[in-house]
Amino acid sequence: MSKKDDVLLNEKIRFDEIRCVGDDGEQHGIITPAEAMKIANEKGLDLVLISADAKPPVCKVMDYSKFKYQQAKKAKEARKKQIIIEIKEIKLSPKIAQNDISYKVKHAREFLEAKKHVRFRVFLSGREMANPQVGTVLLHQIFEMVKDIGDMEKDPMFEGRYVNMTVLPKKTAAKSTQPTDSAE
């Protein structure tokens, strides 16, 4: 079935009897689809299959195009309110010079101030794999430089050839409401 066909409307509803619900919530009881179609046509609305699994199947008299429009509008609102988390990745090496660390930390601070998550990755090559704590020490050193504006999600972890650490922007402190004393 295509997306258009996943809802049965009007004459496509082929059951011996159905439970019919009116557009205002009124119960028409268990009737034949022909009788339900007659009710829908009198009101100028559609007969829509709501629950095919119920015994008997449930149909509702409604304006289907209006219903579809409202569903699309709700979905659009939900997408609008959705927060997209952007993760910026900064790659490092265990042999990185101090001025390069400062440069990378400067960029990380800019990302954190823009409320983006930052993932630091230390790539270990060759014999550096035998000593992964070097990457962990480097990441702790970097975190000390950004801890005033960021929070470490979890301790640096060794994954494959990388030692990873994710830093999240600090949550802004919610303004605490203090009860005001009323003068009596």
Biotite code that builds the C-alpha atoms (Angstrom):
import biotite.structure as struc

atoms = struc.array([
    struc.Atom([0.000, 0.000, 0.000], chain_id="A", res_id=1, res_name="MET", atom_name="CA", element="C"),
    struc.Atom([1.212, 3.485, -0.776], chain_id="A", res_id=2, res_name="SER", atom_name="CA", element="C"),
    struc.Atom([0.951, 6.343, 1.701], chain_id="A", res_id=3, res_name="LYS", atom_name="CA", element="C"),
    struc.Atom([-2.259, 7.567, 0.033], chain_id="A", res_id=4, res_name="LYS", atom_name="CA", element="C"),
    struc.Atom([-3.946, 4.190, 0.412], chain_id="A", res_id=5, res_name="ASP", atom_name="CA", element="C"),
    struc.Atom([-3.229, 3.465, 4.075], chain_id="A", res_id=6, res_name="ASP", atom_name="CA", element="C"),
    struc.Atom([-6.579, 4.998, 5.140], chain_id="A", res_id=7, res_name="VAL", atom_name="CA", element="C"),
    struc.Atom([-9.805, 3.511, 3.825], chain_id="A", res_id=8, res_name="LEU", atom_name="CA", element="C"),
    struc.Atom([-12.457, 6.052, 2.858], chain_id="A", res_id=9, res_name="LEU", atom_name="CA", element="C"),
    struc.Atom([-16.095, 5.941, 1.816], chain_id="A", res_id=10, res_name="ASN", atom_name="CA", element="C"),
    struc.Atom([-16.863, 3.126, -0.710], chain_id="A", res_id=11, res_name="GLU", atom_name="CA", element="C"),
    struc.Atom([-13.534, 1.354, -0.087], chain_id="A", res_id=12, res_name="LYS", atom_name="CA", element="C"),
    struc.Atom([-14.769, 0.251, 3.352], chain_id="A", res_id=13, res_name="ILE", atom_name="CA", element="C"),
    struc.Atom([-15.982, -3.317, 2.784], chain_id="A", res_id=14, res_name="ARG", atom_name="CA", element="C"),
    struc.Atom([-17.281, -4.896, 5.969], chain_id="A", res_id=15, res_name="PHE", atom_name="CA", element="C"),
    struc.Atom([-20.653, -6.479, 6.751], chain_id="A", res_id=16, res_name="ASP", atom_name="CA", element="C"),
    struc.Atom([-21.245, -4.110, 9.642], chain_id="A", res_id=17, res_name="GLU", atom_name="CA", element="C"),
    struc.Atom([-19.318, -1.287, 11.322], chain_id="A", res_id=18, res_name="ILE", atom_name="CA", element="C"),
    struc.Atom([-19.557, 0.824, 14.461], chain_id="A", res_id=19, res_name="ARG", atom_name="CA", element="C"),
    struc.Atom([-20.221, 4.371, 13.252], chain_id="A", res_id=20, res_name="CYS", atom_name="CA", element="C"),
    struc.Atom([-19.239, 7.517, 15.170], chain_id="A", res_id=21, res_name="VAL", atom_name="CA", element="C"),
    struc.Atom([-20.518, 10.928, 14.040], chain_id="A", res_id=22, res_name="GLY", atom_name="CA", element="C"),
    struc.Atom([-18.403, 14.031, 13.484], chain_id="A", res_id=23, res_name="ASP", atom_name="CA", element="C"),
    struc.Atom([-19.641, 15.497, 16.768], chain_id="A", res_id=24, res_name="ASP", atom_name="CA", element="C"),
    struc.Atom([-18.882, 12.298, 18.735], chain_id="A", res_id=25, res_name="GLY", atom_name="CA", element="C"),
    struc.Atom([-22.441, 11.016, 18.422], chain_id="A", res_id=26, res_name="GLU", atom_name="CA", element="C"),
    struc.Atom([-22.690, 7.195, 18.428], chain_id="A", res_id=27, res_name="GLN", atom_name="CA", element="C"),
    struc.Atom([-24.757, 5.820, 15.516], chain_id="A", res_id=28, res_name="HIS", atom_name="CA", element="C"),
    struc.Atom([-24.271, 2.252, 16.743], chain_id="A", res_id=29, res_name="GLY", atom_name="CA", element="C"),
    struc.Atom([-23.526, -0.851, 14.701], chain_id="A", res_id=30, res_name="ILE", atom_name="CA", element="C"),
    struc.Atom([-24.806, -0.318, 11.157], chain_id="A", res_id=31, res_name="ILE", atom_name="CA", element="C"),
    struc.Atom([-23.942, -1.341, 7.605], chain_id="A", res_id=32, res_name="THR", atom_name="CA", element="C"),
    struc.Atom([-21.371, 0.702, 5.638], chain_id="A", res_id=33, res_name="PRO", atom_name="CA", element="C"),
    struc.Atom([-24.140, 1.741, 3.207], chain_id="A", res_id=34, res_name="ALA", atom_name="CA", element="C"),
    struc.Atom([-26.143, 3.328, 6.051], chain_id="A", res_id=35, res_name="GLU", atom_name="CA", element="C"),
    struc.Atom([-23.007, 5.035, 7.372], chain_id="A", res_id=36, res_name="ALA", atom_name="CA", element="C"),
    struc.Atom([-22.273, 6.374, 3.861], chain_id="A", res_id=37, res_name="MET", atom_name="CA", element="C"),
    struc.Atom([-25.788, 7.761, 3.713], chain_id="A", res_id=38, res_name="LYS", atom_name="CA", element="C"),
    struc.Atom([-25.207, 9.615, 7.030], chain_id="A", res_id=39, res_name="ILE", atom_name="CA", element="C"),
    struc.Atom([-21.871, 10.954, 5.763], chain_id="A", res_id=40, res_name="ALA", atom_name="CA", element="C"),
    struc.Atom([-23.348, 12.091, 2.429], chain_id="A", res_id=41, res_name="ASN", atom_name="CA", element="C"),
    struc.Atom([-26.208, 13.917, 4.202], chain_id="A", res_id=42, res_name="GLU", atom_name="CA", element="C"),
    struc.Atom([-23.641, 15.930, 6.151], chain_id="A", res_id=43, res_name="LYS", atom_name="CA", element="C"),
    struc.Atom([-21.334, 16.367, 3.127], chain_id="A", res_id=44, res_name="GLY", atom_name="CA", element="C"),
    struc.Atom([-18.482, 14.559, 4.906], chain_id="A", res_id=45, res_name="LEU", atom_name="CA", element="C"),
    struc.Atom([-16.377, 11.419, 4.463], chain_id="A", res_id=46, res_name="ASP", atom_name="CA", element="C"),
    struc.Atom([-16.620, 8.026, 6.138], chain_id="A", res_id=47, res_name="LEU", atom_name="CA", element="C"),
    struc.Atom([-13.137, 7.108, 7.435], chain_id="A", res_id=48, res_name="VAL", atom_name="CA", element="C"),
    struc.Atom([-12.033, 3.740, 8.826], chain_id="A", res_id=49, res_name="LEU", atom_name="CA", element="C"),
    struc.Atom([-10.454, 4.475, 12.214], chain_id="A", res_id=50, res_name="ILE", atom_name="CA", element="C"),
    struc.Atom([-9.849, 1.002, 13.655], chain_id="A", res_id=51, res_name="SER", atom_name="CA", element="C"),
    struc.Atom([-9.972, -2.038, 11.372], chain_id="A", res_id=52, res_name="ALA", atom_name="CA", element="C"),
    struc.Atom([-8.895, -4.437, 14.140], chain_id="A", res_id=53, res_name="ASP", atom_name="CA", element="C"),
    struc.Atom([-11.857, -3.728, 16.428], chain_id="A", res_id=54, res_name="ALA", atom_name="CA", element="C"),
    struc.Atom([-14.878, -6.034, 16.467], chain_id="A", res_id=55, res_name="LYS", atom_name="CA", element="C"),
    struc.Atom([-16.834, -4.602, 14.655], chain_id="A", res_id=56, res_name="PRO", atom_name="CA", element="C"),
    struc.Atom([-14.501, -2.136, 12.823], chain_id="A", res_id=57, res_name="PRO", atom_name="CA", element="C"),
    struc.Atom([-14.892, 1.505, 13.851], chain_id="A", res_id=58, res_name="VAL", atom_name="CA", element="C"),
    struc.Atom([-15.564, 4.240, 11.286], chain_id="A", res_id=59, res_name="CYS", atom_name="CA", element="C"),
    struc.Atom([-15.991, 7.955, 11.807], chain_id="A", res_id=60, res_name="LYS", atom_name="CA", element="C"),
    struc.Atom([-17.866, 10.560, 9.829], chain_id="A", res_id=61, res_name="VAL", atom_name="CA", element="C"),
    struc.Atom([-15.465, 13.492, 9.331], chain_id="A", res_id=62, res_name="MET", atom_name="CA", element="C"),
    struc.Atom([-14.052, 15.970, 6.830], chain_id="A", res_id=63, res_name="ASP", atom_name="CA", element="C"),
    struc.Atom([-10.989, 13.934, 5.856], chain_id="A", res_id=64, res_name="TYR", atom_name="CA", element="C"),
    struc.Atom([-9.158, 16.704, 3.986], chain_id="A", res_id=65, res_name="SER", atom_name="CA", element="C"),
    struc.Atom([-9.487, 19.003, 7.020], chain_id="A", res_id=66, res_name="LYS", atom_name="CA", element="C"),
    struc.Atom([-8.299, 16.185, 9.305], chain_id="A", res_id=67, res_name="PHE", atom_name="CA", element="C"),
    struc.Atom([-5.260, 15.560, 7.057], chain_id="A", res_id=68, res_name="LYS", atom_name="CA", element="C"),
    struc.Atom([-4.448, 19.293, 6.998], chain_id="A", res_id=69, res_name="TYR", atom_name="CA", element="C"),
    struc.Atom([-4.575, 19.497, 10.806], chain_id="A", res_id=70, res_name="GLN", atom_name="CA", element="C"),
    struc.Atom([-2.311, 16.424, 11.133], chain_id="A", res_id=71, res_name="GLN", atom_name="CA", element="C"),
    struc.Atom([0.239, 17.995, 8.741], chain_id="A", res_id=72, res_name="ALA", atom_name="CA", element="C"),
    struc.Atom([0.076, 21.254, 10.702], chain_id="A", res_id=73, res_name="LYS", atom_name="CA", element="C"),
    struc.Atom([0.739, 19.425, 14.008], chain_id="A", res_id=74, res_name="LYS", atom_name="CA", element="C"),
    struc.Atom([3.681, 17.548, 12.462], chain_id="A", res_id=75, res_name="ALA", atom_name="CA", element="C"),
    struc.Atom([5.146, 20.825, 11.174], chain_id="A", res_id=76, res_name="LYS", atom_name="CA", element="C"),
    struc.Atom([4.834, 22.416, 14.634], chain_id="A", res_id=77, res_name="GLU", atom_name="CA", element="C"),
    struc.Atom([6.547, 19.412, 16.221], chain_id="A", res_id=78, res_name="ALA", atom_name="CA", element="C"),
    struc.Atom([9.448, 19.701, 13.757], chain_id="A", res_id=79, res_name="ARG", atom_name="CA", element="C"),
    struc.Atom([9.719, 23.423, 14.476], chain_id="A", res_id=80, res_name="LYS", atom_name="CA", element="C"),
    struc.Atom([10.058, 22.852, 18.234], chain_id="A", res_id=81, res_name="LYS", atom_name="CA", element="C"),
    struc.Atom([12.612, 20.069, 17.758], chain_id="A", res_id=82, res_name="GLN", atom_name="CA", element="C"),
    struc.Atom([16.103, 20.936, 18.988], chain_id="A", res_id=83, res_name="ILE", atom_name="CA", element="C"),
    struc.Atom([18.910, 19.864, 16.680], chain_id="A", res_id=84, res_name="ILE", atom_name="CA", element="C"),
    struc.Atom([22.157, 19.203, 18.520], chain_id="A", res_id=85, res_name="ILE", atom_name="CA", element="C"),
    struc.Atom([25.213, 20.021, 16.483], chain_id="A", res_id=86, res_name="GLU", atom_name="CA", element="C"),
    struc.Atom([28.447, 18.249, 17.391], chain_id="A", res_id=87, res_name="ILE", atom_name="CA", element="C"),
    struc.Atom([31.724, 19.818, 16.320], chain_id="A", res_id=88, res_name="LYS", atom_name="CA", element="C"),
    struc.Atom([34.717, 17.510, 16.216], chain_id="A", res_id=89, res_name="GLU", atom_name="CA", element="C"),
    struc.Atom([38.287, 18.554, 16.985], chain_id="A", res_id=90, res_name="ILE", atom_name="CA", element="C"),
    struc.Atom([41.027, 16.066, 16.142], chain_id="A", res_id=91, res_name="LYS", atom_name="CA", element="C"),
    struc.Atom([44.296, 16.042, 18.022], chain_id="A", res_id=92, res_name="LEU", atom_name="CA", element="C"),
    struc.Atom([47.544, 14.089, 18.162], chain_id="A", res_id=93, res_name="SER", atom_name="CA", element="C"),
    struc.Atom([49.431, 13.054, 21.307], chain_id="A", res_id=94, res_name="PRO", atom_name="CA", element="C"),
    struc.Atom([52.495, 14.937, 19.997], chain_id="A", res_id=95, res_name="LYS", atom_name="CA", element="C"),
    struc.Atom([50.637, 18.255, 19.602], chain_id="A", res_id=96, res_name="ILE", atom_name="CA", element="C"),
    struc.Atom([52.501, 21.439, 20.561], chain_id="A", res_id=97, res_name="ALA", atom_name="CA", element="C"),
    struc.Atom([51.171, 23.737, 23.306], chain_id="A", res_id=98, res_name="GLN", atom_name="CA", element="C"),
    struc.Atom([50.416, 26.633, 20.910], chain_id="A", res_id=99, res_name="ASN", atom_name="CA", element="C"),
    struc.Atom([48.386, 24.228, 18.705], chain_id="A", res_id=100, res_name="ASP", atom_name="CA", element="C"),
    struc.Atom([46.435, 23.117, 21.782], chain_id="A", res_id=101, res_name="ILE", atom_name="CA", element="C"),
    struc.Atom([45.667, 26.765, 22.576], chain_id="A", res_id=102, res_name="SER", atom_name="CA", element="C"),
    struc.Atom([44.481, 27.340, 19.003], chain_id="A", res_id=103, res_name="TYR", atom_name="CA", element="C"),
    struc.Atom([42.195, 24.281, 19.053], chain_id="A", res_id=104, res_name="LYS", atom_name="CA", element="C"),
    struc.Atom([40.860, 25.217, 22.509], chain_id="A", res_id=105, res_name="VAL", atom_name="CA", element="C"),
    struc.Atom([40.069, 28.733, 21.222], chain_id="A", res_id=106, res_name="LYS", atom_name="CA", element="C"),
    struc.Atom([37.886, 27.192, 18.509], chain_id="A", res_id=107, res_name="HIS", atom_name="CA", element="C"),
    struc.Atom([36.292, 24.806, 21.000], chain_id="A", res_id=108, res_name="ALA", atom_name="CA", element="C"),
    struc.Atom([35.396, 27.745, 23.254], chain_id="A", res_id=109, res_name="ARG", atom_name="CA", element="C"),
    struc.Atom([33.734, 29.507, 20.301], chain_id="A", res_id=110, res_name="GLU", atom_name="CA", element="C"),
    struc.Atom([31.681, 26.380, 19.578], chain_id="A", res_id=111, res_name="PHE", atom_name="CA", element="C"),
    struc.Atom([30.676, 25.998, 23.237], chain_id="A", res_id=112, res_name="LEU", atom_name="CA", element="C"),
    struc.Atom([29.635, 29.652, 23.439], chain_id="A", res_id=113, res_name="GLU", atom_name="CA", element="C"),
    struc.Atom([27.455, 29.022, 20.368], chain_id="A", res_id=114, res_name="ALA", atom_name="CA", element="C"),
    struc.Atom([25.768, 26.187, 22.372], chain_id="A", res_id=115, res_name="LYS", atom_name="CA", element="C"),
    struc.Atom([27.278, 23.416, 20.232], chain_id="A", res_id=116, res_name="LYS", atom_name="CA", element="C"),
    struc.Atom([28.681, 20.161, 21.605], chain_id="A", res_id=117, res_name="HIS", atom_name="CA", element="C"),
    struc.Atom([32.395, 19.566, 21.039], chain_id="A", res_id=118, res_name="VAL", atom_name="CA", element="C"),
    struc.Atom([33.991, 16.140, 20.638], chain_id="A", res_id=119, res_name="ARG", atom_name="CA", element="C"),
    struc.Atom([37.747, 16.003, 21.131], chain_id="A", res_id=120, res_name="PHE", atom_name="CA", element="C"),
    struc.Atom([39.443, 13.014, 19.467], chain_id="A", res_id=121, res_name="ARG", atom_name="CA", element="C"),
    struc.Atom([43.069, 12.064, 20.006], chain_id="A", res_id=122, res_name="VAL", atom_name="CA", element="C"),
    struc.Atom([44.273, 9.793, 17.195], chain_id="A", res_id=123, res_name="PHE", atom_name="CA", element="C"),
    struc.Atom([46.794, 7.181, 18.282], chain_id="A", res_id=124, res_name="LEU", atom_name="CA", element="C"),
    struc.Atom([49.039, 5.780, 15.568], chain_id="A", res_id=125, res_name="SER", atom_name="CA", element="C"),
    struc.Atom([51.540, 2.951, 15.594], chain_id="A", res_id=126, res_name="GLY", atom_name="CA", element="C"),
    struc.Atom([53.359, 2.598, 18.918], chain_id="A", res_id=127, res_name="ARG", atom_name="CA", element="C"),
    struc.Atom([51.191, 5.277, 20.536], chain_id="A", res_id=128, res_name="GLU", atom_name="CA", element="C"),
    struc.Atom([48.506, 2.554, 20.792], chain_id="A", res_id=129, res_name="MET", atom_name="CA", element="C"),
    struc.Atom([50.574, 0.885, 23.532], chain_id="A", res_id=130, res_name="ALA", atom_name="CA", element="C"),
    struc.Atom([50.228, 4.018, 25.669], chain_id="A", res_id=131, res_name="ASN", atom_name="CA", element="C"),
    struc.Atom([46.612, 5.299, 25.372], chain_id="A", res_id=132, res_name="PRO", atom_name="CA", element="C"),
    struc.Atom([46.784, 7.129, 28.730], chain_id="A", res_id=133, res_name="GLN", atom_name="CA", element="C"),
    struc.Atom([48.799, 9.842, 26.900], chain_id="A", res_id=134, res_name="VAL", atom_name="CA", element="C"),
    struc.Atom([45.594, 10.725, 25.027], chain_id="A", res_id=135, res_name="GLY", atom_name="CA", element="C"),
    struc.Atom([43.593, 10.692, 28.249], chain_id="A", res_id=136, res_name="THR", atom_name="CA", element="C"),
    struc.Atom([46.078, 13.036, 29.950], chain_id="A", res_id=137, res_name="VAL", atom_name="CA", element="C"),
    struc.Atom([45.935, 15.390, 26.940], chain_id="A", res_id=138, res_name="LEU", atom_name="CA", element="C"),
    struc.Atom([42.122, 15.449, 27.015], chain_id="A", res_id=139, res_name="LEU", atom_name="CA", element="C"),
    struc.Atom([42.081, 16.186, 30.755], chain_id="A", res_id=140, res_name="HIS", atom_name="CA", element="C"),
    struc.Atom([44.536, 19.042, 30.123], chain_id="A", res_id=141, res_name="GLN", atom_name="CA", element="C"),
    struc.Atom([42.219, 20.424, 27.416], chain_id="A", res_id=142, res_name="ILE", atom_name="CA", element="C"),
    struc.Atom([39.150, 20.061, 29.633], chain_id="A", res_id=143, res_name="PHE", atom_name="CA", element="C"),
    struc.Atom([40.855, 22.164, 32.324], chain_id="A", res_id=144, res_name="GLU", atom_name="CA", element="C"),
    struc.Atom([41.052, 24.959, 29.715], chain_id="A", res_id=145, res_name="MET", atom_name="CA", element="C"),
    struc.Atom([37.314, 24.836, 28.845], chain_id="A", res_id=146, res_name="VAL", atom_name="CA", element="C"),
    struc.Atom([35.682, 23.731, 32.110], chain_id="A", res_id=147, res_name="LYS", atom_name="CA", element="C"),
    struc.Atom([34.500, 27.273, 32.906], chain_id="A", res_id=148, res_name="ASP", atom_name="CA", element="C"),
    struc.Atom([32.098, 27.193, 29.912], chain_id="A", res_id=149, res_name="ILE", atom_name="CA", element="C"),
    struc.Atom([31.640, 23.439, 29.372], chain_id="A", res_id=150, res_name="GLY", atom_name="CA", element="C"),
    struc.Atom([30.805, 20.221, 31.172], chain_id="A", res_id=151, res_name="ASP", atom_name="CA", element="C"),
    struc.Atom([32.413, 16.865, 30.391], chain_id="A", res_id=152, res_name="MET", atom_name="CA", element="C"),
    struc.Atom([29.742, 14.383, 29.317], chain_id="A", res_id=153, res_name="GLU", atom_name="CA", element="C"),
    struc.Atom([31.817, 11.453, 30.582], chain_id="A", res_id=154, res_name="LYS", atom_name="CA", element="C"),
    struc.Atom([35.484, 10.675, 31.176], chain_id="A", res_id=155, res_name="ASP", atom_name="CA", element="C"),
    struc.Atom([37.685, 10.225, 28.085], chain_id="A", res_id=156, res_name="PRO", atom_name="CA", element="C"),
    struc.Atom([37.124, 6.789, 26.557], chain_id="A", res_id=157, res_name="MET", atom_name="CA", element="C"),
    struc.Atom([39.426, 4.658, 24.443], chain_id="A", res_id=158, res_name="PHE", atom_name="CA", element="C"),
    struc.Atom([37.595, 3.551, 21.265], chain_id="A", res_id=159, res_name="GLU", atom_name="CA", element="C"),
    struc.Atom([39.585, 1.847, 18.528], chain_id="A", res_id=160, res_name="GLY", atom_name="CA", element="C"),
    struc.Atom([42.491, 4.127, 17.582], chain_id="A", res_id=161, res_name="ARG", atom_name="CA", element="C"),
    struc.Atom([40.895, 7.158, 19.245], chain_id="A", res_id=162, res_name="TYR", atom_name="CA", element="C"),
    struc.Atom([40.542, 8.508, 22.750], chain_id="A", res_id=163, res_name="VAL", atom_name="CA", element="C"),
    struc.Atom([37.282, 10.495, 22.770], chain_id="A", res_id=164, res_name="ASN", atom_name="CA", element="C"),
    struc.Atom([35.822, 13.108, 25.086], chain_id="A", res_id=165, res_name="MET", atom_name="CA", element="C"),
    struc.Atom([32.632, 15.102, 24.552], chain_id="A", res_id=166, res_name="THR", atom_name="CA", element="C"),
    struc.Atom([32.186, 18.516, 26.160], chain_id="A", res_id=167, res_name="VAL", atom_name="CA", element="C"),
    struc.Atom([28.705, 20.015, 26.441], chain_id="A", res_id=168, res_name="LEU", atom_name="CA", element="C"),
    struc.Atom([27.988, 23.716, 26.892], chain_id="A", res_id=169, res_name="PRO", atom_name="CA", element="C"),
    struc.Atom([27.198, 24.594, 30.501], chain_id="A", res_id=170, res_name="LYS", atom_name="CA", element="C"),
    struc.Atom([23.563, 24.941, 31.255], chain_id="A", res_id=171, res_name="LYS", atom_name="CA", element="C"),
    struc.Atom([22.754, 28.532, 32.068], chain_id="A", res_id=172, res_name="THR", atom_name="CA", element="C"),
    struc.Atom([21.664, 28.797, 35.660], chain_id="A", res_id=173, res_name="ALA", atom_name="CA", element="C"),
    struc.Atom([17.913, 29.187, 35.861], chain_id="A", res_id=174, res_name="ALA", atom_name="CA", element="C"),
    struc.Atom([16.940, 32.370, 37.628], chain_id="A", res_id=175, res_name="LYS", atom_name="CA", element="C"),
    struc.Atom([15.794, 31.367, 41.055], chain_id="A", res_id=176, res_name="SER", atom_name="CA", element="C"),
    struc.Atom([12.568, 32.971, 42.116], chain_id="A", res_id=177, res_name="THR", atom_name="CA", element="C"),
    struc.Atom([12.754, 34.142, 45.667], chain_id="A", res_id=178, res_name="GLN", atom_name="CA", element="C"),
    struc.Atom([9.528, 34.746, 47.497], chain_id="A", res_id=179, res_name="PRO", atom_name="CA", element="C"),
    struc.Atom([9.019, 38.437, 48.169], chain_id="A", res_id=180, res_name="THR", atom_name="CA", element="C"),
    struc.Atom([7.866, 39.475, 51.596], chain_id="A", res_id=181, res_name="ASP", atom_name="CA", element="C"),
    struc.Atom([4.763, 41.590, 51.422], chain_id="A", res_id=182, res_name="SER", atom_name="CA", element="C"),
    struc.Atom([4.652, 44.574, 53.740], chain_id="A", res_id=183, res_name="ALA", atom_name="CA", element="C"),
    struc.Atom([1.706, 44.394, 56.059], chain_id="A", res_id=184, res_name="GLU", atom_name="CA", element="C"),
])
